[in-house]
Every structure is written in structure tokens, then in C-alpha cells.
Amino acid sequence: MPRNFKWLWVYEIGIADFDPALGMMTGIPPITPMMPGLGIVPPPIPPDMPVVKEIIHCKSCTLFPPNPNLPPPATRERPPGCKTVFVGGLPENGTEPIIVEVFEQCGEIIAIRKSKKNFCHIRFAEEYMVDKALYLSGYRIRLGSSTDKKDTGRLHVDFAQARDDLYEWECKQRMLAREERHRRRMEEERLRPPSPPPVVHYSDHECSIVAEKLKDDSKFSEAVQTLLTWIERGEVNRRSANNFYSMIQSANSHVRRLVNEKAAHEKDMEEAKEKFKQALSGILIQFEQIVAVYHSASKQKAWDHFTKAQRKNISVWCKQAEEIRNIHNDELMGIRREEEMEMSDDEIEETTETKETEESALVSQAEALKEENDSLRWQLDAYRNEVELLKQEQGKAHREDDPNKEQQLKLLQQALQGMQQHLLKVQEEYKRKEAELEKIKDDKLQVEKMLENLKEKESCASRLCASSQDSDYPLEKTLNSCPIKSEREALLVGIISTFLHVHPFGASIEYICSYLHRLDNKICTSDVECLMSRLQHTFKQEMTGVGASLEKRWKFCGFEGLKLT
């Protein structure tokens, strides 16, 4: 190609409108390092360097650059994987060889579809070649040196949407997705934790190793899993039964170790519970002391010397301390109540187990006697049927003088009498066992009543002891002195009597105190319970419910107590 280029226009365009790779076309000045025919490769183009378009000379035509004052040619949105361009503005006399001569400088051309209306579609081998073809958009083409209108035109190059390009792009995307999935799968397999080792097959050597591991606490889990797998596989036979029995025996000895370990943990838990209870008791004592300080500060001789703001703060602090103290007290009482319930449940279970064993033994004896009685009765019926048959045969044959028949009849009668006597003895023994069973049931009811009475007495004694410890006076003085000591206690007795009068089935001490707290927050539960226990002819305490639902209820008995006093 001749290199006697003639300059027409020199102008600047932005770097965004130009791809440096377009400099590969023949006839473009040496502004890019990839231009063919250059012996020396210049350095890369800086971003702010202007790009110059000049005349492009071909064998059959000449391309003139567009006016630099005109705006850049408009293009449509680039389709994915575009390798095809639309070329419009071709001369009327332009042929397919001329088009190939102009655009083969951009890259390898795969196909050209030319239309009769001065446009065509060109498909390149690679996508970057389309950008080189777009560089020619706006150029004026002239065939040879002719100035005829049919030999000139202005090129317009734009992206074209082709199904082949879209199909190839989709295939490429699917291939990339497959590669990405393969890469991700390989990464997951690399990061996946290793699989557990397979369980080895049974052999005498492996059996000895597993037997040693079963005796080691740190390796017991692995060894027992191997033992389980062997048994499920069916490795047990006559030859290996003794080995498996010894391994199972080792597993059984591990049960005792586990029980001992559990007992040690339970002991630690009990010690921790005891420490927690002691700490909670100490905290509760300190709360009581703090509340006592607030109450002392609330008395008249100290209260008058505080300011209004100080009094308000003291009242708020006192209320908060009382609430926290009540919460801790309820928690401590709940722990003690749970311990008492656990102890009572153990005693009840022991007594019920012994009684159930005795009752089950008596019931089994009674059932055995019934079965024996029924069997004897059936035998007696069978003997009677045989005697009747013999009598019928004897009447039919009219052989009264036969000694064998008479002897058989006598033997049958004797056996019948013996069976009757044995049956009578069995019936008498059965009646005696039934009487003993009824007596045992009565004794059981009496013992249950005695247990309930003892529990009520123990609860009353514990409450009296607690109230006597909380009070400042000894127990003997409180019992011998007047049950009502002040007008406040008389008011409490009246309010409690009115409250219990409308609750004929009784109410728990917590329910009563919750009602009294609405009237006065300073009322203590232990004081109320001590006052009600002193008035035995006015209030009485009963146990309701069974087992875990056992509950203590106070009832008003003033109408009956009036007659007794």
C-alpha cells in the first residue's frame, strides 16, 4: 500500500471514543504500538494524548475522515457477544470486493451479506474487530478518482444483532459457568472435612485392640462403635462368641464408671446448690439490715431532719430494697420447698413400694387359690359324669352281682369324697386369705391417715419454730401469754376472718398475704402465719390435694371454736 499520505484534517477526540487497538489498520498514522510496518514500537499512549484521523488510501477507493466539528456518530446498544456490524452509506457502484478491501484491515471476515440498498452486514472472527470497524464510521468513501455521485458515499458503521453471535455468546457463557461450577466444586472438596475412617473387619488381632480400647475411657466411644458395627455385621459365631462376650463385659464395666461419674457430678451439683443457698441467705440477711436502716430513718425522730428530696429518695430506695428482698426470699423459700418435696416424695415412694409388694404377693396367692379351686371343681364334675355313666350302664345291663363294677363304684365314691374334702379345705383357706387381705387394706388406710396427721403436726411445729426464732421472746412466753398482743393484730384477725369467711374452702398463706399487702406493704408473711397459728380456735390449717398437688390451706373455724372455748 502506498505511504504518500495527504493530510486533510487534524483534530482531537476523547479517549472514550477511541480504542487503541484500532491502530492496526493500514493507513492510520503511527500513534499506536501495534501498527504494522513499524520497526520500532513506541511507548503506550497516555490518556490525555489527542488522536488524529487521516486519509486512508486503498487500491480501489479512498477514505476521507469526517469533519472534526461534527458530533461523533451515534450507535445502538452493543448486543452480547457482538461480532457483526451494519455498514450503511455505501456507494451505489460499490461491490463486495471493494467492501472486503476496506474492512479486511479490521480483521478476518467470516461472512458478508450485501443488500441492493447500499448497505451490508459484515461478520468478523473476533469481537475486538468490531471496535476497529466502528472507527471507520463517518468516513467519506470515493471509488478511484471519480467524483460521480454513484461512486461516493458516507459510511455509517453500527452494531448489528445476529443469532449466530448470540448463540456463540451463550455457549461461551455456559462453558464459563461449567468451569466456575467445577472450580467451586473442587474448592468445596478441598475444604470439606475428611470422611471418618471405615470400620475394620473382624480379626483376632483387631479384637484384642478393641478390647484394650474398651478399657480406656478416652478411646471407649470409638471402640464401642466398632463393637456395634461388628455385631450388626454378623461377626458373632461360635468361635468368636467368647471374645465378643468379654468385650460386652468390658462395656458393662464402663457402665459402672459412668454411674460413678454421674454420682460425682451430682455431688458437685449438690455442693454448688448448698453454696448458692448459703450465699443467698447471706444476701437476704444484708437486705434485711438495709431495709431496717430505711425503716429506722423513716421514724419521726430522724425523718424530720431530712429535706423533701432526701425523704423522697429514701422512700424510693426503701421500696426498691423491699421488692428485691421479697424476690430473694421467695426464691430461697422455693428452693427449700423443692427440697422438702423431694424428701417427702422419697419417703412416700419407699412406703408405697413396700405396700405394693405386699399387696401384689397377696393378690398373686389369691389368684393361685382361685385357679386351684376351679381345677378341682372341674375334676369333681368329671368324676360325677363318670359315676352317672357307670350307673346308666349298670341299669341297662342288669348286672348287679358283678363284683368288678361294685369295686369300681366304691373306688370312685371314695375318690369323690376325698376331692370334696380337699375342695372344702381350699375354700376355707381362700376365705382366710381374703380376710387377711381386707385386714391389710384397713391397716394401710390407717397408716396413711397417721402419715397425714404426722405431716400436719410436723408442718405446724416447723412454722411455730420459725415464728419463735423470728420473734424476740421465747416460745414458752408466747404460748402462755395472750394470743393477741396489740390492736394491730386484732385488726389483722378481723380482716383475715372476713377474708376467710367468703372463702369457705380455705386459702393458702400466700393468697392471704397478697390480699393484706394491698392494705399494707409492711405486713410480713411469717408474722401473719404465727398469729393464725396462735389462734387455734379461730383458724385451722388443712392439707388438700394428693402427691405433687399437695397444698396447705387455712380455714375460719370461729363458729365451732366458740363452743369449745
C-alpha positions, 0 to 999 in steps of 0.5 A: 500500500502506498505511504504518500499520505495527504493530510486533510484534517487534524483534530482531537477526540476523547479517549472514550471514543477511541480504542487503541487497538484500532491502530492496526489498520493500514493507513492510520498514522503511527500513534499506536504500538501495534501498527504494522510496518513499524520497526520500532514500537513506541511507548503506550499512549497516555490518556490525555494524548489527542488522536488524529484521523487521516486519509486512508488510501486503498487500491480501489477507493479512498477514505476521507475522515469526517469533519472534526466539528461534527458530533461523533456518530451515534450507535445502538446498544452493543448486543452480547457477544457482538461480532457483526456490524451494519455498514450503511452509506455505501456507494451505489457502484460499490461491490463486495470486493471493494467492501472486503478491501476496506474492512479486511484491515479490521480483521478476518471476515467470516461472512458478508451479506450485501443488500441492493440498498447500499448497505451490508452486514459484515461478520468478523472472527473476533469481537475486538474487530468490531471496535476497529470497524466502528472507527471507520464510521463517518468516513467519506468513501470515493471509488478511484478518482471519480467524483460521480455521485454513484461512486461516493458515499458516507459510511455509517458503521453500527452494531448489528444483532445476529443469532449466530453471535448470540448463540456463540455468546451463550455457549461461551457463557455456559462453558464459563459457568461449567468451569466456575461450577467445577472450580467451586466444586473442587474448592468445596472438596478441598475444604470439606472435612475428611470422611471418618475412617471405615470400620475394620473387619473382624480379626483376632488381632483387631479384637484384642485392640478393641478390647484394650480400647474398651478399657480406656475411657478416652478411646471407649466411644470409638471402640464401642462403635466398632463393637456395634458395627461388628455385631450388626455385621454378623461377626458373632459365631461360635468361635468368636462368641467368647471374645465378643462376650468379654468385650460386652463385659468390658462395656458393662464395666464402663457402665459402672464408671459412668454411674460413678461419674454421674454420682460425682457430678451430682455431688458437685451439683449438690455442693454448688446448690448448698453454696448458692443457698448459703450465699443467698441467705447471706444476701437476704440477711444484708437486705434485711439490715438495709431495709431496717436502716430505711425503716429506722430513718423513716421514724419521726425522730430522724425523718424530720431532719431530712429535706423533701428530696432526701425523704423522697429518695429514701422512700424510693430506695426503701421500696426498691430494697423491699421488692428485691428482698421479697424476690430473694426470699421467695426464691430461697423459700422455693428452693427449700420447698423443692427440697422438702418435696423431694424428701417427702416424695422419697419417703412416700415412694419407699412406703408405697413400694413396700405396700405394693409388694405386699399387696401384689404377693397377696393378690398373686396367692389369691389368684393361685387359690382361685385357679386351684379351686376351679381345677378341682371343681372341674375334676369333681364334675368329671368324676360325677359324669363318670359315676352317672355313666357307670350307673346308666350302664349298670341299669341297662345291663342288669348286672348287679352281682358283678363284683368288678363294677361294685369295686369300681363304684366304691373306688370312685365314691371314695375318690369323690369324697376325698376331692370334696374334702380337699375342695372344702379345705381350699375354700376355707383357706381362700376365705382366710386369705381374703380376710387377711387381705381386707385386714391389710387394706384397713391397716394401710388406710390407717397408716396413711391417715397417721402419715397425714396427721404426722405431716400436719403436726410436723408442718405446724411445729416447723412454722411455730419454730420459725415464728419463735426464732423470728420473734424476740421472746421465747416460745414458752412466753408466747404460748402462755401469754395472750394470743393477741398482743396489740390492736394491730393484730386484732385488726389483722384477725378481723380482716383475715376472718372476713377474708376467710369467711367468703372463702369457705374452702380455705386459702393458702398463706400466700393468697392471704398475704397478697390480699393484706399487702394491698392494705399494707406493704409492711405486713410480713408473711411469717408474722401473719402465719404465727398469729393464725397459728396462735389462734387455734380456735379461730383458724385451722390449717388443712392439707388438700390435694394428693402427691405433687398437688399437695397444698396447705390451706387455712380455714375460719373455724370461729363458729365451732371454736366458740363452743369449745372455748 
